[in-house]
Amino acid sequence: MSSKNLTRSLARLLALLLGVAFLALACGEPPTKALEDAENSLLEAASVSECAEEEFRKAEEALAKAKQLVEEGEYDEAAIQAAKAKQLADNAKAAGEANWDDCQKAKNPPDTEGQFEVALDKMETVYFDFNESALTDEAKKKLQKNVEWMKRRPEAKVRIEGHCDEQGTTDYNLALGELRGQTVRKYMMQLGIKPDRLAVVSYGSELPVDLGLNADAYAKNRRAEFKVLQ
Amino acid sequence: MSSRIKTLIVTFAVALLTLTWAASAALGQDLNTDQDIQDGIAIDIRGGIRRATIPLAISPIGGQGGDPSISREIMETLTRDLMISGYFTLIPRDQIFFDLGSDGMTASSINFQNWFNIGASGLVKGTYREASGQVKLDLRLFKVESGVQANLNWKPESVSRIQLRQAVHRFANAVIEHYTGNRGVFGTKIAFAARTKTNEKHIYTMDMDGANLTRVTRNGAINILPSWGRGGVYFTSYQDGNPNLYFWRWGGKPQLVSGHEGLNAGASQCKDKLLVTLSKNGTNTDIYQIHPNTGAIEARLTDHWGIDTSPSWSADCSKVAFVSDRAGSPQIYVMDADGSNQRRLTFEGDYNTSPDWSPRGNSILYTRRGAGNNFDIYSVDLKGYSERLTENQGSNKDPSWSPNGQYIVFASTRDGGGARIYIMTADGQFQTLITRNGSGYATPVWSR
C-alpha cells in the first residue's frame, strides 16, 4: 500500500470512528443527571444571586429552556442546554462571590453623618478596638447616654450583645464578645443601673453587621448592641 | 511510515479524543472518573520540598453483576483515599497503555514488567461480584519490583451496597498500614459548622474524604463549635436565645446539656470528664468540668479576671491545654486536670488560640495571628517549642488532630475563596482540600 493510500484509509477510518462516537452519545434518555447538576449549581449560586443578577437570570433561563426541551422530547438538545445552564450557574456563583463585597456595600451604603443625633430615642451601639474589651472614651460617652435612657425608663430591661469582627477564631471570639458585654454591663452598673436589668449574650463573630473583609467593616463589627427586652 | 502520516494519525487521535470529551462534557456525563477525582484535589507540597512518595498504579476494577456504578465507586473511593493520604503518587490512568486482558488477580498471572515499565512500585488490583444486593469485594496489593502479593491486614469482604465505601476505606487503611506501620484514617468522621443563611449556621458531619454529609442541626438558629463526645457531637446553639451546650447522640435529637446564663461552649471530653467554658452569673469566661450528660458542675479549673477558654485534654486525661489572655493577649497555657500548675506555653505573637492536644504524644496544635492579619497553624510542645505548619496560603485556622495523630484537619481561605476544609500531614508537607463544594466552613473537628 502506498503511503498516500494509507493516509486516505486512515482518514476514512477516523472519520467513521468520529461518527460512531457521536452516534453513541446521541442517547434516547432524558438527561436527568445533567439537569440535576444544573439545578444544584443554580441552588448554590442562589445565595449570591443578588450580586450577579444578570448572570443568575441567564442561568435560570437556560435551565428553563432545557426543561422545555425535555418536554418536547429533544433530549440531546436538552442535555447540551442543561450543561450550558450548569456552566452559567457556576459562572454566576463565581461572579457573585467575587463581587459580593462591593455589591453588598453598594446595597447597604455606610451610615451617613447625622444619624448619631437622630438616634436619641434608642440605645447606642458602642465600638471596640481589635482584640480589646476596654472601653474607649467615645464608648463611655455613649454608655452614659444609654444609662440616661434606661433611667428614664425604669421598667426597661436590656440585653447587651457582645460582638467581634471575623478576623479571630470562633472559640476565642465567643469569649471576647462575652468579655466586651460584661465590661459594658459593669460600667453601666457603676453608673447606677441595677444588675438585674442588664443581661449579656455573646455572639462572637457570628452576626456581623458588615460582611466586608476590610478594616472599615471589621471596625463596625467589633461592637456591643443593646436590645430592649421589655 | 512517513513522518507525515504519523503527524496525521496523532492529529486525528487528538481530535477524536477532544471531540469525544467535549461532547461528553456537554452532556454532563463523567467520562473519566479517575481523572475527575484527581482534578478535584489540590496537591500542595510546601516550600517545594517533595517528600518521597510511593508510585502506585490502580488497575481497572473488574466485576460481575450489578450496575457499573459499583466499579466506579470502588475506583473513586480508592483513588481519593490514596491520593489524600499524601503517601502516594498515583499513576494516571492514561499511562496504563498496555493490554490488561491477560493480567489476572494472582501474582503468577500478572505481567509485572509492564507495571514496572510505567514506574509503578505498588499495584492495586480489584474485582467484585454482586448478587442479591451483596457485593463481594476482593482488593489486592502487589509489590511490583518483587512480583509478590503484599500480606495485608485485610480480607475480602462481603458487604451491602451502601457499606461498599466503608469496605474500600478499610482496604485503603490496610494499604497505609502496610507502608507506614500506622493504620490509615479513612472512614473516620469530621464535624464542622457551616453558614447556610445570614443568620443561620449549622453543624454537620462528613467522612474524612468529604463524603456522607450528615446534617446535625435543623433549628433555624446559629450553631457553632462542634466537638466529639462519646457516641456523638457536642455543640453550642443559640436556639434558645442563649449560647447553650447541646449533645447530639448519633442519629438522635440534640439534647440540652448545659444552659447557664451566658456562655456554655467549647466542650472537650476525656473519658467521663467533660470540660467547657462557662461565664455563669455574669462573670468572665472560665473553664469548668461538668457532667457529660446532666451538665452539673463538678469542678472549676480556672478562676481569673481575664478570659480563660478553649480547653483541650491530653490523651491520658492528665493535663489540659487552654487559652488565657491574663498576660494581655490570648496565649496557649497548660494545666493539670484539677486546674493546678497553670503555665504559659506560647510567647511569640499576640494572638494564639484554639489549642488541640495530640491523641499521641504532647504536640498541641493552635492558631496564630501573624503579620498582614493572616492566621496560620502552629504546634507547640510542653517545653514551649513552636513549629509552623502553614505559610503564605490565606488564613488557616481551627486545627484538629486525626485519631492516629498522622493528619491535621483545618479551615483555610487559600486560593482566594471563602473558608474550606483541608487536611495536611502532621509535618505540614502535604496539604489537600477535602470539602467538595461551597465555602463558609468553620471549626472542623476530627472524631477520636
Boltz contact constraints between the chains, C-beta under 6 A:
constraints:
  - contact:
      token1: [A, 3]
      token2: [B, 2]
      max_distance: 6.0
  - contact:
      token1: [A, 7]
      token2: [B, 5]
      max_distance: 6.0
  - contact:
      token1: [A, 14]
      token2: [B, 12]
      max_distance: 6.0
  - contact:
      token1: [A, 18]
      token2: [B, 16]
      max_distance: 6.0
  - contact:
      token1: [A, 21]
      token2: [B, 20]
      max_distance: 6.0
  - contact:
      token1: [A, 25]
      token2: [B, 23]
      max_distance: 6.0
  - contact:
      token1: [A, 33]
      token2: [B, 28]
      max_distance: 6.0
  - contact:
      token1: [A, 34]
      token2: [B, 28]
      max_distance: 6.0
  - contact:
      token1: [A, 37]
      token2: [B, 28]
      max_distance: 6.0
  - contact:
      token1: [A, 79]
      token2: [B, 27]
      max_distance: 6.0
  - contact:
      token1: [A, 80]
      token2: [B, 26]
      max_distance: 6.0
  - contact:
      token1: [A, 83]
      token2: [B, 26]
      max_distance: 6.0
  - contact:
      token1: [A, 83]
      token2: [B, 28]
      max_distance: 6.0
  - contact:
      token1: [A, 169]
      token2: [B, 353]
      max_distance: 6.0
  - contact:
      token1: [A, 169]
      token2: [B, 354]
      max_distance: 6.0
  - contact:
      token1: [A, 169]
      token2: [B, 367]
      max_distance: 6.0
  - contact:
      token1: [A, 169]
      token2: [B, 397]
      max_distance: 6.0
  - contact:
      token1: [A, 170]
      token2: [B, 224]
      max_distance: 6.0
  - contact:
      token1: [A, 170]
      token2: [B, 442]
      max_distance: 6.0
  - contact:
      token1: [A, 170]
      token2: [B, 443]
      max_distance: 6.0
  - contact:
      token1: [A, 171]
      token2: [B, 266]
      max_distance: 6.0
  - contact:
      token1: [A, 171]
      token2: [B, 310]
      max_distance: 6.0
  - contact:
      token1: [A, 171]
      token2: [B, 354]
      max_distance: 6.0
  - contact:
      token1: [A, 172]
      token2: [B, 330]
      max_distance: 6.0
  - contact:
      token1: [A, 172]
      token2: [B, 353]
      max_distance: 6.0
  - contact:
      token1: [A, 174]
      token2: [B, 265]
      max_distance: 6.0
  - contact:
      token1: [A, 175]
      token2: [B, 285]
      max_distance: 6.0
  - contact:
      token1: [A, 175]
      token2: [B, 307]
      max_distance: 6.0
  - contact:
      token1: [A, 175]
      token2: [B, 309]
      max_distance: 6.0
  - contact:
      token1: [A, 178]
      token2: [B, 263]
      max_distance: 6.0
  - contact:
      token1: [A, 178]
      token2: [B, 279]
      max_distance: 6.0
  - contact:
      token1: [A, 178]
      token2: [B, 285]
      max_distance: 6.0
  - contact:
      token1: [A, 179]
      token2: [B, 284]
      max_distance: 6.0
  - contact:
      token1: [A, 179]
      token2: [B, 307]
      max_distance: 6.0
  - contact:
      token1: [A, 182]
      token2: [B, 284]
      max_distance: 6.0
  - contact:
      token1: [A, 206]
      token2: [B, 222]
      max_distance: 6.0
